Amino acid sequence: MGLLDGKRILIMGVANDRSIAWGCAKAMAAAGAELAFTYQNDALLKRVKPLAESVGSDFLIQADVSDDDSMDSAFAALGERWDRMDGVVHAIAYSDKNELAGRIIDTTRANFRNSLSISCYSLIDVAKRASQMMPDGGTILTMTYQGSNKVTPFYNVMGVAKAALESAVRYLANDLGPDGIRVNAISPGPMKTLAGAAIGGARKTFKHTEQNAPLRANATLDAIGATAVYLASDGGACTSGEVLHVDGGYHVLGMPQVDNIHV
């Protein structure tokens, strides 16, 4: 018996086979879950469809989290095929990469609004819609990063957005707890994903964390996927409102390892 046998889970945010959302999807499918996938546009559909098929899913739904009509249509389509669902993986964030390269003091109002809307409000919107399809409870997972609470180079407004996202996780956990719905965030360290590659200094950051994390390793998609399976399974029944770090322990450090301090 798989840990997620009989569970129906919506995966949002797969861009390619290096996506964190894909790591979660692959692990959840292996644990027995039935999956549905969203995609934003036709270009992404071409990437997502073969991945979905590889885990036995033919359920793909177009959804743009910045468009209410699109979200209405997406969840209507979901409801036509599934009379209930047990979980959502929300791995969606966005900011203009040109503004990440400068200082946060120079962030434009338009980019701030767009970044917070897509990276944070979308979770609230998805949670509201998904919870109506979870009569027997369920789990909602999102992805964050340590730039939410510690200044991280080239992260800027995304750090503010992730801080808002983590706060939303706590409030949603409180709102939905009486319905048996758990809400949590996973916080991986730097990842070699499409989104991660857009952040300046990504290679240096990846190498730095690998050299200094207590485990001397960065997170892997397999480790993140296994964490998602735990949170969505009965083993995570009493875990809600949490930010679980899957970063080799890097978040506990106050400074680099002594061998990597250069003066």
Disulfide bonds with the S-S distance in Angstrom:
none
